[in-house]
């Protein structure tokens, strides 16, 4: 109800919708009621029709089945009387046909019930109908079977009963001669006839019992022949069997009748139920039709009345709520048209027309207000416009740097702002009314300006905006940017304006800017550091070189114009590997400056050290300021190398001091071990058992002496005496030496060859140490080879450039090179740095080397001011020794190869040594060599001896206890015996003291420990100095 | 606003159509069963047909079957798979034609799921054919004729697919009786009387076969008709044949008449009388009284298990009387087995309904193995025999003790060799 009133009060449209809606609804209801009643009636009529059909069909079906049953019963009753064949025709066959009709009808009925418009009650009976149909079929089967059974039983001639009668007659005939048997046969016949009437099995059983008695009589009979007995027994057996069949058939027929009875009991109620249900359905349908018609009539009447009432209500509503109010509004509109704004329209009720009335009232009120307010608003607006015009005129006048000149078609000025006055010197009063060109044009400019203005004003030829010079009142040129435009007044009159912007300050600023730029450009170009400017491309992956200063040109070796505009990665490929490009990218991305550490830039032949900074500049470009620090860096590297070298030298010095300290004493000790065996061997028989042991002692002593010699070489360096030698000769001497042969015999798989260059430069060297070095290198090479391999000894001349010399650590110049290459396993990179250090070895100490082999090589090279280079890989190692070539050729060095001892001629020799056994050794050896020997235990004792004696030669030990040493002793002796021959013997190396002694006149120097041979040779060389010393 | 109103109208129409569509029955799932499916609606019952002999002298046997059924349904609270059970009971009259017509009434309803019955094997012979043709499953707690399932381990003539029984195949009842008669009683001449029914004929055939094999002679093998009242002729024949034992496995009242008239026949005074389980029934013993004293009966060995004792108590509690035969036990087992088979076969639909495949149900019963029944563990063979046969020969010494006393007076127990193990799949 609330919703209804809400709709009712919502407006005319709502009311109209409600009214017409209800009207149409009622009409729709009338139609729906009519249609529904039609449908229901039609449905009911269909139900009635279907029910009637079903009822009729059921009755027909039931009638057929009932008739069939009756005919079937008649068949049973009549076949005996009228004969089986006739009974078949009259009863059995019609019965079967009727059953078939009933089955067909029941099938049809089933479909009819399922498909027709019958009620649910009747539809539920489809189960019964199934049963009816099944029973009918079963009735048909049973009927046929029962007819077959009866045929089997009663068929003329071949039926069981006929057979029994025939057999019974035959039995009677066979037993006719015997009274007892004949009586039994009659009794059998009586029971059989009784059975035919009663159809009771016990009667037949009595007949069978008679047959049993008959059997016993026949068996007991003596009157009957065997053949007769057999015939009678056969007939009795057949009778018994036929009787059994008759019993079975009768039982089956009885069962069939029972079946019929049950079937009748089953189907009769179904048919009755169906008929009753169909009738009930019909009645129900008829009642439904009547009810439907009744209800629909009432509904139609009610709906029609309601519709009429609704029409009246709608008509009344339209007249009162719409038509009359619209007429009133029309009158009001006419009054408004006549200007009667004070009248009002009806505003109630508050529907669309009420709202229309309200709208009219509002409109009239507003029109009234508008008319009243219009004049005052016009005055106010005019005043506002005047103020606005004044404001803009003031602004135009007071614009500080923009001069505005207004002029008419005759170029007469009518507007001249204050900026014009400042620019051209004329004030407003002076300028107004003057020709424009007269005010601002120069002497030669007036005509041109006048013509341009005329063409623009008259012909519309535009004057392009641009810079130009006009004239100040005082005649000074005024540079301005001028543009022209045209404007139309409200009265459609054309007015021309030109705007002049003073360029004086701007030009000044531009000049200052140019000056500043030239200054910065100068700084850029003439700064000592290289400066490059790059612009990022490809999202910072590369940079375009935008500028390059002169320093950068010098560093890079490019001209600016050749490189600007190119990509950094193309022009400087090394920028990628050095990280310069990445640094530029980082700065470009982050906007933060970045200092670059010293970096080695390598690009083909270019190799230089750079250091600098990268920073961004406001225009988005990136600047790299850098210096070429290559000289500085190389000096620093050289200094580092020198420091390392110094450290090594100091290290070697320390080792030398240590080694030197012990070498003297060791050599003295070794003298006994080396020399005494030699003396002993000379006295031993060739076959002495001691010879081998003594030789072993001598060999050990010699090896120990070699170690001490190496130690001394490492410690104190190589003898300063240099001879001009041919390196190839030294190599050949080594290759043919017993030491080399012995070395090769220890490594049978190693092949050693020489590749010696011809025309080799002479070499100023110590041949002993060169060969020693060669031997050490070959020994190392042989031991580096596992089983089989090659060693190649090469020589050549080589001129070292400064760069190459730097790498090797020698001065540039001419060199003779000795190279030893092997195919061994190579040296580990970590070991190469240490291989020249004393006692640094990967081999087993004492077995194959002294641990001083490469140290000796190193010292030899160092003492010869040469250099050494080691290259090694898994395929082998190469030692390359660089020796400074000598200036000229020297006399070919001759090697002492004589193996015989140098004997004396009885000369007297004074042996001076503080060691008793040294004196003893020297005495025995010299005596063996044919000399006379006198000994002294100290320098003082020798001097004393020489004061009263002469000696052909004095053997002076260099270091002797706390008194005079060898040199001092010699200096004293030569005061006594000027020209006295002397031989300095020392367990130490040929040090400064020895050199001094030699310079004082000592004839020779002999290293301890010495052998008989070396001693003899040294002494003889003093007595016979014509032979070239070694 | 008009648009909103039209929207309401459309929405109303939509819901209306939805309601209309909801009102329709939920479509049943597609049936894949080789025979057919029974689709049972959410609120609909599961229909089971009952075919029993409920009239005439054999009615007590049928009533015992119905009572066994009721006890079994009590166990299941009258429900299968959540659906109530609706029974349609039909009387077979213990005749073949009665069985056929009663079965027609059952199978006429397409919603019928299974049949419990029959009482008499003769009725079962025709009813099982009707049932089998309609695709149903049928189980009996009382049929024992060999012709219905298997004879000698081979398919019997009246075997029908879907037929099962929990009563023992009495093929061996005849063997048991013959063995006892020949070996224990020393009888060498015997007569047999049946009523033409497959049940009684099966028993007399089994007896004759075994008796002959043992060396005895069947002096007469004859029949009577159901309903016969005059038995003297046939008894005279028995007497004339000089039979030492008369084996007459008949139902009431024919069995009663044979007994009473035999007792009146002087020539049969020394003849031993023996019948079967159909007469192991209190009404027979009560009717015959002393006439039945000394008479032998051969019948299945009743179960004596804890479950059977519990069932006997339940029987007494529910029916306020003692059972007249022990066949209510096999009836109980038959219904219990059937209900559980239906529960296992039924497919629950989404709407709460069920779909039961007819062939699936048969196979479910055929696959029964070691089903724990009150008569022992039941295993159904391919011919439909689910019980393990074991037979007792009883002698009625005291009629006052009724069936209970009779069943305690066991003279001989016969357990046939395991023929089932040799029964192949011939029936299938």
Interface residues (C-beta under 8 A of the other chain):
Chain A: X127 X128 X130 X131 X134 X135 X138 X200 X201 X202 X203 X205 X206 X208 X209 X212 X213 X247 X248 X251 X254 X255 X256 X258 X259 X262 X263 X266
Chain B: X93 X95 X96 X97 X98 X100 X101 X104 X105 X107 X108 X109 X110 X196 X222 X223 X224 X225 X228 X229 X230 X231 X232 X233 X234 X236 X237 X240 X241
